[in-house]
């Protein structure tokens, strides 16, 4: 079970470098009408502080949970308590990712597509740039890396919970009385 949890932690970290957010737009050349399609993507680390925190919490939960076995001989009751703490940490990471996703304005919201008047583009930001924590149109722009991370984090939390329950059942069976 611990190997699976470790593998999910590594997968989550790797997934954080995949596209989590993307902007795509088409430009028509004046006069000829020739269209060019452009796409800009960003990782969890580049697009959202909330998503960065969620990944960090998930990876810390996985690493911490797996290392609990190291201290089982010295302090028999400590790993059980820490496993619950790391389960809570992983669950918090999943909730942070989901809430951060829900905080992105919908396509249906006013200004949901995030169009910006030319005079508002300043400070080195060009049309099509992804500005950290200023995301829009979650239904259209959130990329597959985010959804894969939610799946990985859900599996991570469920595996940790299953392992805790199994350990508790084993301890209940082996304890006298």
C-alpha positions in Angstrom: 0.0 0.0 0.0 2.8 2.4 0.9 4.4 1.9 -2.5 1.2 2.9 -4.2 0.9 6.0 -2.1 4.6 6.9 -2.9 3.9 6.3 -6.6 0.8 8.6 -6.5 2.9 11.3 -4.7 5.5 11.1 -7.5 2.8 11.1 -10.2 1.2 14.2 -8.6 4.5 16.0 -8.6 5.2 15.1 -12.3 1.6 16.1 -13.2 2.1 19.5 -11.7 4.5 20.3 -14.6 1.9 19.4 -17.2 -0.6 21.9 -18.7 -3.2 22.9 -16.0 -4.4 26.0 -17.8 -4.4 27.2 -21.4 -5.5 30.1 -23.4 -6.2 29.8 -27.1 -7.1 32.5 -29.6 -7.4 33.1 -33.3 -6.0 36.1 -35.0 -7.3 37.3 -38.4 -4.8 39.1 -40.5 -6.1 42.5 -41.7 -6.7 42.6 -45.4 -6.2 38.9 -46.3 -8.4 37.4 -43.6 -5.8 34.7 -43.0 -6.3 33.2 -39.6 -3.6 31.9 -37.2 -4.4 29.9 -34.1 -2.4 30.4 -31.0 -2.2 28.5 -27.7 -0.4 29.4 -24.5 -0.3 26.9 -21.6 0.8 27.0 -17.9 1.6 24.5 -15.2 0.1 24.4 -11.8 3.1 26.3 -10.5 2.7 29.1 -13.1 -1.0 29.5 -13.2 -2.4 29.5 -9.6 -1.1 29.9 -6.1 -4.0 27.7 -4.9 -3.0 24.9 -7.3 0.6 25.2 -6.2 -0.4 24.9 -2.6 -2.6 21.9 -3.4 0.2 20.0 -5.1 2.6 20.9 -2.2 0.1 19.6 0.3 -0.5 16.4 -1.7 3.2 15.6 -2.1 3.9 16.4 1.6 1.0 14.1 2.6 2.3 11.2 0.4 6.0 11.6 1.6 5.0 12.0 5.2 2.6 9.0 5.1 5.2 6.7 3.6 7.9 7.8 6.1 5.6 7.0 9.1 6.8 3.4 8.9 10.4 4.5 9.7 9.4 5.4 13.3 7.1 2.5 14.0 9.7 0.6 16.1 10.7 3.6 18.2 7.3 5.1 18.9 4.5 2.5 18.2 1.6 5.0 18.6 3.2 8.0 16.8 2.8 6.6 13.2 -0.9 6.0 13.6 -1.5 9.6 14.7 0.7 10.9 12.0 -1.0 8.9 9.3 -4.3 10.6 10.3 -2.5 14.0 10.1 -1.2 13.2 6.6 -4.6 12.0 5.5 -6.0 15.4 6.6 -3.1 17.1 4.8 -3.9 15.2 1.5 -7.6 15.9 1.9 -6.9 19.6 2.4 -4.8 19.6 -0.8 -7.7 18.1 -2.7 -10.1 20.7 -1.3 -7.7 23.6 -2.0 -7.4 22.4 -5.7 -11.2 22.1 -6.0 -12.0 25.5 -4.4 -9.3 27.2 -6.5 -10.9 25.7 -9.6 -14.4 26.9 -8.5 -12.9 30.4 -7.9 -12.1 30.8 -11.6 -14.9 32.8 -13.2 -17.2 30.8 -15.4 -17.7 31.4 -19.1 -21.2 32.6 -18.3 -20.0 35.2 -15.7 -19.6 38.8 -16.9 -16.2 39.1 -18.3 -15.8 35.3 -18.0 -13.7 35.0 -21.2 -11.3 37.5 -19.7 -11.2 40.0 -22.7 -9.2 43.0 -21.8 -9.3 46.4 -23.5 -6.0 47.4 -25.1 -5.4 50.2 -22.7 -5.6 47.8 -19.7 -2.8 45.7 -21.0 0.3 47.1 -19.3 3.2 46.2 -17.2 4.7 43.8 -19.8 1.5 41.8 -20.1 0.6 41.0 -23.7 -2.6 39.7 -25.2 -2.7 35.9 -24.6 -0.4 35.9 -21.6 -1.5 33.8 -18.6 -1.3 35.9 -15.5 -0.9 33.9 -12.3 -4.1 34.0 -10.2 -6.0 36.0 -12.8 -7.6 33.1 -14.6 -10.9 33.0 -16.5 -13.4 30.8 -18.2 -12.8 27.6 -16.2 -15.0 25.4 -18.4 -12.9 26.2 -21.5 -9.4 27.1 -20.2 -8.6 24.6 -17.4 -6.5 21.9 -19.1 -6.3 18.2 -18.6 -3.4 18.3 -16.1 -5.7 19.7 -13.5 -8.3 17.0 -13.9 -5.6 14.3 -13.8 -4.3 15.8 -10.6 -7.7 15.7 -9.0 -8.0 12.0 -9.9 -4.5 11.4 -8.5 -5.2 13.3 -5.3 -8.6 11.5 -4.8 -6.8 8.2 -5.2 -4.1 9.2 -2.8 -6.6 10.2 -0.1 -8.7 7.1 -0.6 -5.6 4.8 -0.4 -4.4 6.5 2.7 -7.9 6.1 4.3 -8.1 2.4 3.2 -4.6 1.8 4.7 -5.6 3.4 8.0 -8.8 1.4 8.3 -6.9 -1.8 7.5 -4.3 -1.1 10.1 -6.9 -0.3 12.7 -8.7 -3.6 11.9 -5.5 -5.6 12.2 -4.7 -3.9 15.5 -8.2 -4.6 16.8 -7.9 -8.3 15.9 -4.4 -8.8 17.3 -4.9 -6.8 20.6 -5.9 -8.9 23.6 -9.3 -8.6 25.1 
